Amino acid sequence: MPFFRPIFRKGNSFCLYGERKKAISFEALIKETMKYPYFPVPLEKLGATLQFTEINPGDTLVLGDNITVRSTANNHPDGRISYCIQYGNKFCCYVTDYEHGPEKAQGLLELCAEMVSF
C-alpha cells in the first residue's frame, strides 16, 4: 500500500477491506506498517481519504455493479484470508502466504472451484 501512488493524492478516496488480528483492528494494523521505521509517511499524512472495513473469512462482498468478492480462511499459523473476485463471468483468485501441508485446503478449493485450471 505505501507504494500505491494514488493514495498520496488529495481528493482520492479508497475503501480498504481486511481482517482484524485478535484485539488489533484492521486500521491499526495498517497504521503500524505506515510509520517509522517501516515507512517515512504516516497514514494520517496521506492525501487520500481512507475507509476501513473489517471482514472475516467466509464473508461475501458486493462492490458496485456486478462485482462480487468471496473470502475464505488461508492455512497459515497467524490466519490469512484468500479472495475470489468475480466480475460478470470472469474470476480471479488472490491467495498469498499460504502454508502448504498434507491436509486438503478445502475452503480454498471451494473458493477457486469455478476457476479454469491450466
Secondary structure as UniProt FT lines:
FT   TURN            2..3
FT   HELIX           5..8
FT   TURN            10..11
FT   STRAND          13..18
FT   TURN            22..23
FT   HELIX           26..33
FT   TURN            36..38
FT   HELIX           43..45
FT   STRAND          49..54
FT   TURN            57..58
FT   STRAND          60..62
FT   TURN            65..66
FT   STRAND          67..73
FT   TURN            77..78
FT   STRAND          81..87
FT   TURN            88..89
FT   STRAND          90..94
FT   HELIX           106..111
FT   TURN            112..114
//
